[in-house]
Amino acid sequence: MSLPRRNDRAYLEITKSANGVSIAAKHKHATDLSALLIRHGIAHVRQEDIAAESVHLRFVTDSDRAKIAEVLESYKNITGS
């Protein structure tokens, strides 16, 4: 019997920014999440943060936050590798 794997995407969350909302993610998660957001028609800008070794996915103020949250939750709950 093996233990269930820890959800390594649980840290992802939507935060308010000056021009809308954003999601800070590790590079791998940002790449995967960015592709999923594009597939759902959600425009965003990818901004690298070299010092923090992360990527910020930034959305403009008129983005549908509910739709972003829905896609983010589906990504966080994906099982497997």
C-alpha positions in Angstrom: 0.0 0.0 0.0 1.4 3.4 -0.9 0.5 6.8 0.4 -1.3 9.2 -1.8 0.9 11.8 -3.5 0.9 15.3 -2.1 -0.7 17.9 -4.4 2.3 20.0 -5.4 -0.1 22.5 -7.2 -2.0 23.4 -4.0 0.0 26.6 -3.5 -1.5 28.2 -6.6 -3.9 31.1 -6.0 -5.3 34.2 -7.6 -4.1 37.4 -6.1 -5.1 41.0 -6.8 -2.6 43.2 -8.6 -2.6 46.9 -9.6 -4.0 46.2 -13.1 -6.2 43.2 -12.4 -5.3 39.8 -11.0 -2.4 37.4 -11.3 -1.2 33.9 -10.4 2.4 33.3 -9.2 3.7 29.8 -10.1 6.8 27.7 -10.5 8.1 27.6 -14.1 6.7 24.1 -14.8 3.3 24.9 -13.4 3.2 28.2 -15.2 3.9 26.6 -18.5 1.2 24.0 -18.0 -1.4 26.4 -16.6 -0.7 29.0 -19.3 -1.4 26.4 -22.0 -4.7 25.4 -20.2 -5.7 29.1 -19.9 -5.1 29.7 -23.6 -7.1 26.6 -24.5 -10.0 28.1 -22.5 -9.6 31.5 -24.3 -8.2 33.4 -21.3 -5.7 36.0 -22.4 -2.8 36.6 -20.1 0.8 37.9 -20.0 3.6 35.7 -18.7 6.2 37.7 -16.6 9.3 36.0 -15.4 10.5 36.8 -11.9 14.2 35.7 -12.0 14.9 36.6 -8.3 12.0 34.5 -7.0 12.5 31.7 -9.5 8.8 32.0 -10.5 6.5 33.2 -13.2 3.5 35.6 -12.8 0.6 35.0 -15.1 -1.1 38.5 -15.3 -4.6 39.1 -16.4 -6.1 42.5 -17.3 -8.8 44.1 -15.2 -11.7 43.1 -17.4 -10.8 39.3 -17.3 -13.4 37.0 -16.0 -12.1 36.1 -12.6 -14.7 33.3 -12.1 -13.5 31.6 -15.3 -9.9 32.0 -14.3 -10.6 30.5 -10.9 -12.5 27.6 -12.5 -9.6 26.8 -14.8 -7.1 27.1 -11.9 -9.1 24.8 -9.7 -9.4 22.2 -12.5 -5.6 22.4 -12.9 -4.9 22.1 -9.2 -7.1 19.0 -9.0 -5.6 17.1 -11.9 -4.3 13.7 -10.8 -1.2 12.0 -12.1 2.1 13.5 -13.1 
